[in-house]
Amino acid sequence: MKKYSSLTEIQTLIDQKKLSLPELLDYYFKQIEAHQHLNAFNEVFFYSAAEQAKLVQEKIDNGTAGKLAGMVIGIKDNISYKDHMVTASSRMLEGFVSPYSATVVERLISEDAVIIGRLNCDEFAMGGSNETSYYGPVSNAADTERVAGGSSGGSAVAVQADLCLSALGTDTGGSVRQPAAFCGCIGFKPTYGRISRYGVIAYASSFDQVGTITSSVSDAAILLEVLAGADEYDSTASKKEVPAYSAIAATGAKKKIAVIRETLESEALDPAIKDSILNAIERFKAQGHTVAYVSFDLLDYLVPAYYVLTTAEASSNLSRYDGVHYGHRNLEATNLNELYKKSRAEGFGEEVKRRILLGTFVLSAGYYDAYYQKAQQVRRLIREKMEEMLKDFDIVLTPVTPTPAFKIGDNIDDPLVMYMADIFTVLASLTGIPAVAIPLGNNTDSLPLSIQLMTKHFREEELLSLSQTFLKGS
C-alpha cells in the first residue's frame, strides 16, 4: 500500500472497492508500529478507531457517509476526546480521562473522520521543538537526530511519516506552521476565532487557534470547512458564515503580494531558505502575480510582545492546576501551601515553570504597566500596521522559520535562541490573521524548506486558492 496524499484519492479507491476503511486503518496501525522510534504518538486508539472505521464503512456502503469518510486523522494531545486520555504531554495531567469532547472532535466524528490517536507535543503546547514533552522528544522523519518542531511536532511527523492522513494541532505562536515547515507538510492556521477552542487545553487564550497539518491543500480546505463556525460553548468563535472551502479551486486569480524586506535581510535567515524563497518569488511572478518589497519596522518588537502577553495568559490559565481541583497531587505535603508548591513543582516541566514565572512577573503590581500594558499597546500597533499593509496587498509573504530543523538538544538549554526562532510566525498570531506554511522542497541535507503566506482576517479562501495554484505550478 502506497502513501496517500489526499482524502479525494482515498474516497475514490473506496468507491471503486479497491480499498476499505478498516484496511486503510490497519495499514496506518502497521506504519505506526514500524515508526515507533519517531515517538509521534502518545497513545494509539486501537479499539475506538477500529470501531469507528467499521461504522463509517457501513455508512459508505449504504450511501450515508459524511464529508470526511475515509479520513484517518490524529489529534494533538491537548484536544479533549470523551472517554480518552488527554495530558497536554505533561506529568501534571498524566492519566487524566476527558469527560467530554472538544467541539473540533465532535465535528470530525459527525462527518465520519476516524480518530487514530493522540499526538505528542511540547508540554502544554509551550515550545518550538517538541523537546519539552513529558513523553520525550519527537524525531523528524527526514533525519531522526533532528527536531520535529513544536509545539505540534507529533502532528507534523505523523503526516510526514505516513502514520495518518492528516492531523490537528494548535497554533499559539506558530505551533502548527513551524513543525509543518520542518517536516515538509502544509500547516494551516486560520483566523483567530474561525474554529472553536472549546475542549482545547488553554495556553494563551487570546492567541490559541486550532489548525491543520496535511499533505494536500484540498484536505486543509475540507477540514477547515468542517471545523469552522460558531459554537455556543465558545464566545470567541466567530459567527461569520463558513464558505464552502472545499469547492475553492486554484483559480489562478492574480494577487498583489507583499514581501517583508526585513525578514529576508535578517542575519538569522539560513541561506538555503532565503534562496528557496527568492526562487518562489520568481515563480509567483511567472504565474502573473505582482510582487513588491515592503518594510515592517516593528519586526524587533514581535517576539518580546508575544512572550510578555502569552506568558501572562499562561500564568492565569495554568493556575487551576494546583493538585486540589485536578492534576498531579503530591501525597507527602503536610499543609495546603506545601501541597500547592510540591504538586506544581513536580507536575510541571522546566519550560512551563519558566513561562508561568515570567507571566506572573509581568502581571505583578509593580510591573504590570511597564510590561503587560506596554505589550498590549505594541500588539495594537502591530495589528494596525498589518491591516494597513493588507489594504494595499492581498497576501504577505515571509519565511516560516530562520533555519531548517536543528538537532535535538542543540538549542533547548538556551531559551532566548528558542524564543527567537518564532520571529516570523508570531506576526500572524499577534494580529489574528490566517497564515499557511507550504513546502518548498529540501536543502542539500534533504531537510524540508518552507514559505509562509498571510492574508486578511477571514479570507482563508485566498490562502487556499493561491497555495493550490502555487503548488500545482511547481
VOPAGU-2260 file (C-alpha; in pm, 1 decimal, decimal comma):
REM VOPAGU-2260
SITE   aa  ch    i         X         Y         Z
SITE  MET   A    0       0,0       0,0       0,0
SITE  LYS   A    1     140,1     338,1    -102,1
SITE  LYS   A    2     126,5     670,4      76,5
SITE  TYR   A    3    -199,4     853,2      13,7
SITE  SER   A    4    -175,8    1229,1     -13,0
SITE  SER   A    5    -541,1    1335,2     -14,6
SITE  LEU   A    6    -887,6    1236,4     101,3
SITE  THR   A    7   -1015,6    1255,5    -258,0
SITE  GLU   A    8    -770,7     983,6    -360,1
SITE  ILE   A    9    -878,1     757,2     -72,3
SITE  GLN   A   10   -1250,3     813,5    -130,9
SITE  THR   A   11   -1209,8     729,2    -499,7
SITE  LEU   A   12   -1040,5     398,3    -417,6
SITE  ILE   A   13   -1304,9     313,0    -156,6
SITE  ASP   A   14   -1581,5     390,6    -407,8
SITE  GLN   A   15   -1410,5     161,6    -660,5
SITE  LYS   A   16   -1394,2    -116,6    -395,9
SITE  LYS   A   17   -1015,0    -121,4    -425,3
SITE  LEU   A   18    -977,7     -24,4     -58,7
SITE  SER   A   19   -1186,4     -39,8     257,8
SITE  LEU   A   20   -1161,4     187,6     558,3
SITE  PRO   A   21   -1071,9     -96,6     800,0
SITE  GLU   A   22    -791,7    -197,8     558,3
SITE  LEU   A   23    -665,8     160,5     546,7
SITE  LEU   A   24    -672,7     186,4     925,3
SITE  ASP   A   25    -483,2    -141,2     957,8
SITE  TYR   A   26    -219,6      -0,9     720,2
SITE  TYR   A   27    -175,5     306,0     941,7
SITE  PHE   A   28    -154,6      87,8    1255,1
SITE  LYS   A   29     131,0    -104,5    1092,0
SITE  GLN   A   30     300,9     221,0     991,0
SITE  ILE   A   31     282,4     347,5    1349,7
SITE  GLU   A   32     429,4      20,3    1475,1
SITE  ALA   A   33     715,9      44,6    1225,8
SITE  HIS   A   34     789,0     407,7    1318,8
SITE  GLN   A   35     768,1     393,2    1698,5
SITE  HIS   A   36    1120,7     535,6    1715,7
SITE  LEU   A   37     983,4     872,6    1597,1
SITE  ASN   A   38     774,1     898,7    1917,0
SITE  ALA   A   39     493,2    1079,9    1734,5
SITE  PHE   A   40     202,6     922,2    1925,4
SITE  ASN   A   41     141,1     940,9    2299,2
SITE  GLU   A   42    -138,8     687,9    2254,1
SITE  VAL   A   43    -295,6     499,4    1963,2
SITE  PHE   A   44    -671,2     447,1    1987,9
SITE  PHE   A   45    -666,7      89,5    1854,3
SITE  TYR   A   46   -1012,1      -9,0    1979,4
SITE  SER   A   47   -1216,8     308,7    1929,4
SITE  ALA   A   48   -1059,8     380,6    1588,6
SITE  ALA   A   49   -1133,1      27,5    1466,7
SITE  GLU   A   50   -1495,3      57,0    1585,4
SITE  GLN   A   51   -1528,6     394,9    1412,2
SITE  ALA   A   52   -1381,6     255,3    1090,0
SITE  LYS   A   53   -1636,7     -30,0    1083,6
SITE  LEU   A   54   -1930,1     206,7    1140,0
SITE  VAL   A   55   -1811,0     453,1     876,5
SITE  GLN   A   56   -1751,9     174,8     623,2
SITE  GLU   A   57   -2113,9      66,4     675,0
SITE  LYS   A   58   -2226,7     425,7     610,6
SITE  ILE   A   59   -2013,1     436,8     294,6
SITE  ASP   A   60   -2167,8     111,0     175,0
SITE  ASN   A   61   -2522,4     239,1     224,2
SITE  GLY   A   62   -2453,5     589,1      88,6
SITE  THR   A   63   -2499,9     789,5     410,0
SITE  ALA   A   64   -2136,0     876,2     490,2
SITE  GLY   A   65   -2020,4    1227,8     579,8
SITE  LYS   A   66   -1772,2    1457,3     407,4
SITE  LEU   A   67   -1470,5    1315,9     589,5
SITE  ALA   A   68   -1544,0     946,1     540,0
SITE  GLY   A   69   -1208,2     788,0     457,6
SITE  MET   A   70   -1000,1    1037,9     654,2
SITE  VAL   A   71    -784,2     886,8     927,7
SITE  ILE   A   72    -672,4    1174,6    1149,2
SITE  GLY   A   73    -461,3    1221,3    1462,3
SITE  ILE   A   74    -527,9    1486,1    1725,8
SITE  LYS   A   75    -274,3    1678,9    1930,2
SITE  ASP   A   76    -262,1    1571,9    2294,2
SITE  ASN   A   77    -420,5    1895,8    2417,8
SITE  ILE   A   78    -753,8    1835,5    2242,4
SITE  SER   A   79   -1017,3    1659,7    2453,2
SITE  TYR   A   80   -1188,6    1342,7    2330,9
SITE  LYS   A   81   -1456,4    1194,6    2555,2
SITE  ASP   A   82   -1353,5     878,0    2743,2
SITE  HIS   A   83    -996,9     909,8    2612,5
SITE  MET   A   84    -690,0    1037,1    2793,5
SITE  VAL   A   85    -566,5    1390,8    2730,0
SITE  THR   A   86    -246,8    1505,5    2902,2
SITE  ALA   A   87    -101,5    1801,6    2708,4
SITE  SER   A   88     217,1    1588,9    2720,2
SITE  SER   A   89     257,6    1681,1    3087,6
SITE  ARG   A   90     306,0    1485,1    3406,8
SITE  MET   A   91      51,9    1725,4    3555,2
SITE  LEU   A   92    -231,1    1552,1    3364,2
SITE  GLU   A   93     -88,2    1200,9    3349,5
SITE  GLY   A   94    -375,0     951,8    3330,8
SITE  PHE   A   95    -647,7    1218,2    3301,5
SITE  VAL   A   96    -950,6    1094,5    3103,8
SITE  SER   A   97   -1162,7    1364,6    2943,7
SITE  PRO   A   98   -1533,6    1364,5    3039,9
SITE  TYR   A   99   -1631,5    1540,2    2715,5
SITE  SER   A  100   -1511,2    1603,3    2360,6
SITE  ALA   A  101   -1379,2    1925,9    2213,3
SITE  THR   A  102   -1604,2    2088,0    1953,9
SITE  VAL   A  103   -1347,4    2007,5    1682,3
SITE  VAL   A  104   -1358,0    1638,5    1776,5
SITE  GLU   A  105   -1739,2    1637,5    1770,3
SITE  ARG   A  106   -1731,5    1792,6    1423,0
SITE  LEU   A  107   -1474,5    1544,5    1292,1
SITE  ILE   A  108   -1679,4    1249,5    1414,9
SITE  SER   A  109   -2007,2    1396,2    1286,6
SITE  GLU   A  110   -1858,8    1395,3     933,9
SITE  ASP   A  111   -1719,9    1042,2     978,2
SITE  ALA   A  112   -1347,4    1100,3    1023,1
SITE  VAL   A  113   -1166,6     822,2    1212,6
SITE  ILE   A  114    -951,9     948,4    1502,1
SITE  ILE   A  115    -648,6     722,3    1528,4
SITE  GLY   A  116    -472,2     858,4    1836,3
SITE  ARG   A  117    -333,7    1147,6    2038,4
SITE  LEU   A  118     -10,8    1302,7    1920,5
SITE  ASN   A  119     295,2    1410,1    2113,8
SITE  CYS   A  120     354,3    1783,2    2165,6
SITE  ASP   A  121     553,2    2024,2    2375,5
SITE  GLU   A  122     420,6    2031,0    2731,0
SITE  PHE   A  123     105,6    2245,4    2743,9
SITE  ALA   A  124     199,1    2348,9    2386,3
SITE  MET   A  125     492,5    2552,1    2521,0
SITE  GLY   A  126     794,4    2500,8    2298,2
SITE  GLY   A  127     920,1    2510,0    1943,2
SITE  SER   A  128    1093,1    2174,0    1914,9
SITE  ASN   A  129     875,7    1909,9    2088,5
SITE  GLU   A  130    1157,3    1858,4    2337,9
SITE  THR   A  131     962,7    1976,1    2645,3
SITE  SER   A  132     717,3    1682,8    2631,6
SITE  TYR   A  133     695,2    1461,5    2940,5
SITE  TYR   A  134     698,4    1169,5    2694,4
SITE  GLY   A  135    1025,9    1271,6    2529,5
SITE  PRO   A  136    1109,0    1447,5    2203,2
SITE  VAL   A  137     962,2    1362,8    1863,6
SITE  SER   A  138    1218,0    1284,8    1592,5
SITE  ASN   A  139    1197,8    1429,9    1242,7
SITE  ALA   A  140    1141,4    1153,9     986,3
SITE  ALA   A  141    1380,3    1328,7     744,3
SITE  ASP   A  142    1664,5    1295,8     997,3
SITE  THR   A  143    1590,7    1128,6    1330,0
SITE  GLU   A  144    1865,2    1326,5    1504,1
SITE  ARG   A  145    1671,8    1647,2    1434,5
SITE  VAL   A  146    1366,4    1800,4    1597,5
SITE  ALA   A  147    1018,0    1777,7    1453,3
SITE  GLY   A  148     938,8    2135,8    1551,2
SITE  GLY   A  149     680,0    2239,2    1800,9
SITE  SER   A  150     463,7    2250,6    1972,1
SITE  SER   A  151     262,3    2027,1    1734,0
SITE  GLY   A  152     564,5    1812,2    1647,5
SITE  GLY   A  153     385,8    1479,0    1675,3
SITE  SER   A  154     110,5    1604,9    1444,2
SITE  ALA   A  155     360,7    1709,2    1177,1
SITE  VAL   A  156     568,1    1390,5    1191,7
SITE  ALA   A  157     257,3    1169,9    1184,7
SITE  VAL   A  158     162,3    1324,3     848,5
SITE  GLN   A  159     523,3    1338,9     725,3
SITE  ALA   A  160     590,7     970,4     804,6
SITE  ASP   A  161     252,4     848,9     672,6
SITE  LEU   A  162     116,3     742,4    1012,8
SITE  CYS   A  163    -221,1     902,7     934,7
SITE  LEU   A  164    -360,4    1111,1     650,6
SITE  SER   A  165    -385,1    1439,7     841,2
SITE  ALA   A  166    -361,0    1582,0    1192,1
SITE  LEU   A  167    -497,4    1856,8    1412,2
SITE  GLY   A  168    -260,5    2081,4    1601,0
SITE  THR   A  169    -291,5    2409,8    1784,9
SITE  ASP   A  170    -110,7    2728,1    1687,5
SITE  THR   A  171     -40,0    2992,3    1952,6
SITE  GLY   A  172     271,4    3149,2    1802,6
SITE  GLY   A  173     349,0    2918,9    1510,6
SITE  SER   A  174     294,1    2575,7    1662,9
SITE  VAL   A  175     124,9    2436,6    1350,7
SITE  ARG   A  176     321,9    2624,8    1085,3
SITE  GLN   A  177     673,3    2574,5    1224,6
SITE  PRO   A  178     660,6    2193,5    1265,1
SITE  ALA   A  179     485,6    2166,8     927,6
SITE  ALA   A  180     776,6    2362,4     778,7
SITE  PHE   A  181    1034,2    2138,5     948,2
SITE  CYS   A  182     854,9    1827,3     819,1
SITE  GLY   A  183     763,5    1934,5     464,5
SITE  CYS   A  184     386,4    1943,8     523,4
SITE  ILE   A  185     115,0    2205,9     475,2
SITE  GLY   A  186      42,7    2382,5     804,3
SITE  PHE   A  187    -271,5    2597,4     811,1
SITE  LYS   A  188    -359,9    2843,9    1088,9
SITE  PRO   A  189    -699,6    3004,8    1030,3
SITE  THR   A  190    -812,1    3345,2    1157,1
SITE  TYR   A  191    -836,2    3365,3    1536,4
SITE  GLY   A  192   -1193,6    3265,1    1621,0
SITE  ARG   A  193   -1261,2    3083,5    1293,9
SITE  ILE   A  194   -1253,0    2746,5    1477,5
SITE  SER   A  195   -1389,7    2687,5    1827,8
SITE  ARG   A  196   -1139,0    2636,4    2109,4
SITE  TYR   A  197   -1391,4    2463,8    2335,7
SITE  GLY   A  198   -1231,7    2149,5    2477,1
SITE  VAL   A  199    -876,8    2255,5    2386,4
SITE  ILE   A  200    -645,0    2283,8    2686,3
SITE  ALA   A  201    -560,7    2654,1    2707,3
SITE  TYR   A  202    -213,6    2805,2    2686,0
SITE  ALA   A  203    -275,6    3169,6    2585,8
SITE  SER   A  204    -643,9    3224,5    2520,5
SITE  SER   A  205    -622,1    3533,7    2300,1
SITE  PHE   A  206    -374,1    3355,1    2069,9
SITE  ASP   A  207    -463,4    2982,1    2070,6
SITE  GLN   A  208    -614,5    2853,5    1746,9
SITE  VAL   A  209    -675,3    2500,8    1620,2
SITE  GLY   A  210    -501,6    2438,5    1288,4
SITE  THR   A  211    -441,7    2153,5    1045,1
SITE  ILE   A  212    -139,6    1967,5     912,4
SITE  THR   A  213    -196,1    1791,6     580,4
SITE  SER   A  214     -20,7    1669,0     265,8
SITE  SER   A  215    -262,6    1850,0      33,6
SITE  VAL   A  216    -432,9    2188,5      15,2
SITE  SER   A  217    -764,1    2015,0     -60,1
SITE  ASP   A  218    -751,7    1833,6     274,7
SITE  ALA   A  219    -674,7    2159,3     457,3
SITE  ALA   A  220    -976,4    2313,0     282,1
SITE  ILE   A  221   -1229,0    2041,5     365,4
SITE  LEU   A  222   -1109,1    2018,3     725,9
SITE  LEU   A  223   -1149,8    2394,0     766,9
SITE  GLU   A  224   -1497,7    2371,3     615,0
SITE  VAL   A  225   -1598,3    2106,0     869,8
SITE  LEU   A  226   -1427,7    2258,4    1174,6
SITE  ALA   A  227   -1506,1    2629,1    1129,7
SITE  GLY   A  228   -1813,3    2813,0    1251,2
SITE  ALA   A  229   -1996,1    2945,3    1553,5
SITE  ASP   A  230   -2009,8    2744,5    1875,7
SITE  GLU   A  231   -2239,2    2815,6    2169,8
SITE  TYR   A  232   -1967,8    2685,1    2402,8
SITE  ASP   A  233   -1702,5    2933,9    2284,4
SITE  SER   A  234   -1793,3    3302,5    2286,4
SITE  THR   A  235   -1474,4    3386,6    2092,9
SITE  ALA   A  236   -1574,8    3164,4    1799,2
SITE  SER   A  237   -1681,8    3377,9    1504,7
SITE  LYS   A  238   -2043,1    3373,4    1388,4
SITE  LYS   A  239   -1939,7    3460,5    1032,5
SITE  GLU   A  240   -2075,3    3231,0     766,3
SITE  VAL   A  241   -1838,9    2948,3     669,2
SITE  PRO   A  242   -1762,7    2939,5     294,7
SITE  ALA   A  243   -1754,3    2610,4     104,0
SITE  TYR   A  244   -1375,0    2597,7     127,5
SITE  SER   A  245   -1358,3    2252,0     -33,4
SITE  ALA   A  246   -1513,7    2394,8    -352,6
SITE  ILE   A  247   -1246,4    2664,4    -383,0
SITE  ALA   A  248   -1033,9    2588,9    -685,6
SITE  ALA   A  249    -693,2    2711,6    -791,1
SITE  THR   A  250    -849,7    2999,1    -981,5
SITE  GLY   A  251    -523,7    3149,9   -1096,6
SITE  ALA   A  252    -654,0    3494,3    -995,2
SITE  LYS   A  253    -365,5    3739,9    -990,7
SITE  LYS   A  254    -265,6    3866,3    -646,4
SITE  LYS   A  255     -67,7    4157,0    -510,0
SITE  ILE   A  256     195,0    4003,9    -284,1
SITE  ALA   A  257     396,4    4198,8     -26,7
SITE  VAL   A  258     733,4    4055,5      78,1
SITE  ILE   A  259     851,4    4188,5     414,4
SITE  ARG   A  260    1202,4    4301,4     328,2
SITE  GLU   A  261    1344,3    4278,4     681,7
SITE  THR   A  262    1259,8    3906,6     706,7
SITE  LEU   A  263    1470,8    3819,6     401,7
SITE  GLU   A  264    1751,4    4052,2     509,2
SITE  SER   A  265    1764,8    3903,4     860,4
SITE  GLU   A  266    2111,8    3773,6     953,8
SITE  ALA   A  267    1941,2    3480,1    1125,2
SITE  LEU   A  268    1790,3    3352,7     798,8
SITE  ASP   A  269    1952,1    3037,4     661,8
SITE  PRO   A  270    2096,1    3098,8     309,2
SITE  ALA   A  271    1921,3    2791,4     163,1
SITE  ILE   A  272    1583,5    2910,4     293,2
SITE  LYS   A  273    1647,8    3257,0     152,7
SITE  ASP   A  274    1741,4    3116,6    -188,1
SITE  SER   A  275    1436,1    2890,6    -198,4
SITE  ILE   A  276    1207,0    3183,7    -109,5
SITE  LEU   A  277    1365,7    3406,6    -374,1
SITE  ASN   A  278    1305,4    3127,9    -627,2
SITE  ALA   A  279     946,0    3100,7    -505,9
SITE  ILE   A  280     901,0    3476,2    -552,2
SITE  GLU   A  281    1015,4    3440,4    -913,9
SITE  ARG   A  282     762,7    3159,3    -960,2
SITE  PHE   A  283     486,5    3381,6    -823,8
SITE  LYS   A  284     588,4    3649,7   -1071,5
SITE  ALA   A  285     594,2    3395,5   -1355,0
SITE  GLN   A  286     240,0    3296,9   -1260,7
SITE  GLY   A  287     134,6    3657,8   -1313,9
SITE  HIS   A  288     122,7    3786,0    -957,3
SITE  THR   A  289     254,3    4129,8    -863,3
SITE  VAL   A  290     530,9    4116,5    -601,2
SITE  ALA   A  291     663,4    4417,6    -410,0
SITE  TYR   A  292     905,6    4450,8    -119,5
SITE  VAL   A  293     774,0    4644,1     181,1
SITE  SER   A  294     920,7    4747,7     514,2
SITE  PHE   A  295     789,4    4638,1     853,0
SITE  ASP   A  296     982,7    4838,1    1110,5
SITE  LEU   A  297     822,3    4668,7    1414,0
SITE  LEU   A  298     983,6    4329,3    1347,6
SITE  ASP   A  299    1213,3    4355,7    1651,5
SITE  TYR   A  300     913,0    4401,2    1881,8
SITE  LEU   A  301     721,9    4091,9    1771,6
SITE  VAL   A  302     888,9    3826,9    1988,2
SITE  PRO   A  303     912,0    4039,9    2308,2
SITE  ALA   A  304     546,0    4145,2    2282,4
SITE  TYR   A  305     437,8    3789,3    2208,0
SITE  TYR   A  306     620,7    3636,1    2504,9
SITE  VAL   A  307     509,0    3902,0    2753,2
SITE  LEU   A  308     144,2    3850,0    2656,3
SITE  THR   A  309     140,9    3471,7    2618,9
SITE  THR   A  310     329,2    3404,5    2942,3
SITE  ALA   A  311      88,2    3635,6    3126,0
SITE  GLU   A  312    -206,9    3440,1    2988,9
SITE  ALA   A  313     -33,6    3109,6    3063,7
SITE  SER   A  314      22,7    3215,1    3425,1
SITE  SER   A  315    -350,2    3275,8    3458,1
SITE  ASN   A  316    -467,6    2967,2    3264,8
SITE  LEU   A  317    -236,2    2723,7    3442,1
SITE  SER   A  318    -316,5    2846,1    3793,4
SITE  ARG   A  319    -600,8    2589,4    3802,2
SITE  TYR   A  320    -350,3    2300,2    3808,6
SITE  ASP   A  321    -286,2    2300,1    4180,9
SITE  GLY   A  322    -321,4    1940,1    4296,9
SITE  VAL   A  323    -657,2    2018,3    4456,1
SITE  HIS   A  324    -905,1    2076,1    4172,5
SITE  TYR   A  325    -731,6    1827,3    3942,0
SITE  GLY   A  326    -389,0    1747,0    3807,0
SITE  HIS   A  327     -87,0    1583,6    3969,5
SITE  ARG   A  328    -111,0    1578,9    4350,3
SITE  ASN   A  329     180,7    1541,0    4588,0
SITE  LEU   A  330      88,9    1291,7    4861,3
SITE  GLU   A  331     353,8    1390,8    5115,4
SITE  ALA   A  332     259,8    1754,8    5180,0
SITE  THR   A  333     160,5    1835,6    5538,6
SITE  ASN   A  334     -26,6    2161,6    5472,4
SITE  LEU   A  335    -211,4    2335,8    5190,8
SITE  ASN   A  336      70,9    2571,7    5094,5
SITE  GLU   A  337     316,3    2283,9    5072,6
SITE  LEU   A  338      62,6    2083,5    4868,1
SITE  TYR   A  339      37,1    2361,2    4609,9
SITE  LYS   A  340     412,9    2408,3    4586,9
SITE  LYS   A  341     508,4    2041,8    4563,5
SITE  SER   A  342     226,9    1942,5    4328,5
SITE  ARG   A  343     306,6    2220,2    4081,5
SITE  ALA   A  344     684,6    2176,9    4111,9
SITE  GLU   A  345     654,2    1803,8    4035,5
SITE  GLY   A  346     376,9    1826,8    3778,9
SITE  PHE   A  347     519,2    2096,2    3550,6
SITE  GLY   A  348     836,5    2073,5    3342,7
SITE  GLU   A  349    1109,3    2337,9    3333,5
SITE  GLU   A  350     983,7    2534,1    3031,0
SITE  VAL   A  351     627,3    2554,0    3163,7
SITE  LYS   A  352     757,5    2672,5    3502,4
SITE  ARG   A  353     971,0    2934,5    3328,3
SITE  ARG   A  354     673,0    3073,6    3137,8
SITE  ILE   A  355     445,7    3072,2    3442,7
SITE  LEU   A  356     709,5    3264,7    3640,2
SITE  LEU   A  357     762,0    3513,8    3357,0
SITE  GLY   A  358     388,5    3564,5    3325,4
SITE  THR   A  359     336,2    3608,0    3697,0
SITE  PHE   A  360     617,2    3864,7    3700,0
SITE  VAL   A  361     478,0    4077,8    3414,7
SITE  LEU   A  362     133,5    4076,1    3577,2
SITE  SER   A  363     263,2    4171,7    3922,6
SITE  ALA   A  364     167,2    4503,7    4076,9
SITE  GLY   A  365     496,1    4683,2    4016,3
SITE  TYR   A  366     547,3    4567,2    3657,1
SITE  TYR   A  367     200,3    4540,3    3500,6
SITE  ASP   A  368     216,6    4884,2    3337,0
SITE  ALA   A  369     580,4    4852,5    3232,7
SITE  TYR   A  370     543,3    4514,6    3063,0
SITE  TYR   A  371     193,0    4376,0    3012,7
SITE  GLN   A  372      22,8    4707,6    2937,2
SITE  LYS   A  373     307,4    4812,8    2708,4
SITE  ALA   A  374     296,4    4480,5    2521,4
SITE  GLN   A  375     -77,7    4523,6    2462,6
SITE  GLN   A  376      -9,5    4867,7    2312,7
SITE  VAL   A  377     263,1    4722,8    2089,8
SITE  ARG   A  378      24,4    4446,6    1980,9
SITE  ARG   A  379    -227,7    4711,4    1875,1
SITE  LEU   A  380      38,4    4898,5    1675,9
SITE  ILE   A  381     146,5    4574,9    1503,2
SITE  ARG   A  382    -213,2    4491,2    1415,7
SITE  GLU   A  383    -280,7    4839,8    1278,2
SITE  LYS   A  384      35,3    4829,0    1066,7
SITE  MET   A  385     -55,4    4486,7     929,7
SITE  GLU   A  386    -409,8    4594,7     848,7
SITE  GLU   A  387    -271,0    4899,4     667,6
SITE  MET   A  388     -40,9    4677,9     461,8
SITE  LEU   A  389    -326,6    4446,0     372,0
SITE  LYS   A  390    -528,6    4737,9     235,0
SITE  ASP   A  391    -273,4    4762,3     -46,9
SITE  PHE   A  392    -186,8    4393,3     -84,4
SITE  ASP   A  393    -376,0    4064,6     -95,8
SITE  ILE   A  394    -100,2    3847,8      51,5
SITE  VAL   A  395     200,6    3899,9     280,0
SITE  LEU   A  396     496,8    3665,7     226,6
SITE  THR   A  397     773,6    3577,7     476,0
SITE  PRO   A  398     985,9    3277,9     576,0
SITE  VAL   A  399     831,8    3040,7     831,7
SITE  THR   A  400    1149,8    2966,4    1025,1
SITE  PRO   A  401    1500,2    3114,7    1030,1
SITE  THR   A  402    1660,0    2770,4     985,9
SITE  PRO   A  403    1569,9    2415,5     881,3
SITE  ALA   A  404    1513,2    2160,7    1159,6
SITE  PHE   A  405    1800,3    2173,1    1409,0
SITE  LYS   A  406    1948,5    1883,5    1602,4
SITE  ILE   A  407    1777,2    1752,2    1914,1
SITE  GLY   A  408    1948,6    1905,8    2217,6
SITE  ASP   A  409    2120,0    2189,6    2029,7
SITE  ASN   A  410    1901,1    2480,6    2147,8
SITE  ILE   A  411    1688,7    2351,9    2433,6
SITE  ASP   A  412    1921,2    2490,9    2701,6
SITE  ASP   A  413    1907,5    2844,9    2560,6
SITE  PRO   A  414    1552,1    2981,5    2590,8
SITE  LEU   A  415    1636,9    3302,5    2404,7
SITE  VAL   A  416    1755,1    3112,7    2096,4
SITE  MET   A  417    1439,3    2902,1    2111,3
SITE  TYR   A  418    1213,8    3206,7    2150,6
SITE  MET   A  419    1377,5    3399,0    1866,4
SITE  ALA   A  420    1304,2    3107,6    1631,9
SITE  ASP   A  421     941,7    3231,0    1641,6
SITE  ILE   A  422    1030,9    3565,9    1485,3
SITE  PHE   A  423     848,6    3503,6    1155,8
SITE  THR   A  424     544,5    3313,0    1282,8
SITE  VAL   A  425     427,5    3532,9    1571,8
SITE  LEU   A  426     321,0    3815,7    1337,5
SITE  ALA   A  427       8,0    3625,0    1229,5
SITE  SER   A  428     -56,0    3522,8    1590,6
SITE  LEU   A  429     -32,8    3875,5    1733,8
SITE  THR   A  430    -265,4    4010,0    1465,3
SITE  GLY   A  431    -502,6    3711,7    1449,5
SITE  ILE   A  432    -480,9    3679,5    1070,5
SITE  PRO   A  433    -476,8    3346,5     882,7
SITE  ALA   A  434    -145,6    3201,0     767,7
SITE  VAL   A  435     -19,1    2893,1     588,2
SITE  ALA   A  436     318,6    2721,3     563,4
SITE  ILE   A  437     369,1    2549,1     229,5
SITE  PRO   A  438     669,3    2330,3     136,9
SITE  LEU   A  439     946,9    2441,9     -99,0
SITE  GLY   A  440    1134,9    2114,6    -135,6
SITE  ASN   A  441    1450,9    2020,4      52,5
SITE  ASN   A  442    1802,1    2156,8     105,3
SITE  THR   A  443    2121,8    1965,9      24,4
SITE  ASP   A  444    2088,8    1773,2     352,9
SITE  SER   A  445    1738,0    1657,9     248,6
SITE  LEU   A  446    1579,3    1876,8     516,2
SITE  PRO   A  447    1244,0    2037,4     425,1
SITE  LEU   A  448    1220,2    2411,0     349,2
SITE  SER   A  449     904,6    2621,1     354,5
SITE  ILE   A  450     742,0    2958,8     288,4
SITE  GLN   A  451     466,9    3146,3     476,8
SITE  LEU   A  452     169,5    3329,0     325,7
SITE  MET   A  453     -67,9    3550,5     526,0
SITE  THR   A  454    -381,5    3744,5     437,0
SITE  LYS   A  455    -671,3    3948,6     577,7
SITE  HIS   A  456    -895,9    3825,7     859,8
SITE  PHE   A  457   -1144,6    3558,3     745,0
SITE  ARG   A  458   -1003,5    3541,0     392,3
SITE  GLU   A  459    -877,0    3184,6     423,2
SITE  GLU   A  460   -1002,1    3109,3      72,1
SITE  GLU   A  461    -734,1    3349,1     -62,6
SITE  LEU   A  462    -460,0    3140,5     100,7
SITE  LEU   A  463    -610,0    2809,5      -7,6
SITE  SER   A  464    -654,0    2917,8    -369,7
SITE  LEU   A  465    -308,2    3073,9    -401,0
SITE  SER   A  466    -138,0    2778,8    -228,1
SITE  GLN   A  467    -311,9    2538,0    -464,8
SITE  THR   A  468    -210,7    2743,3    -768,9
SITE  PHE   A  469     148,3    2771,1    -647,7
SITE  LEU   A  470     192,1    2402,2    -567,6
SITE  LYS   A  471      27,4    2288,6    -891,8
SITE  GLY   A  472     266,2    2507,3   -1086,0
SITE  SER   A  473     574,7    2380,5    -905,1
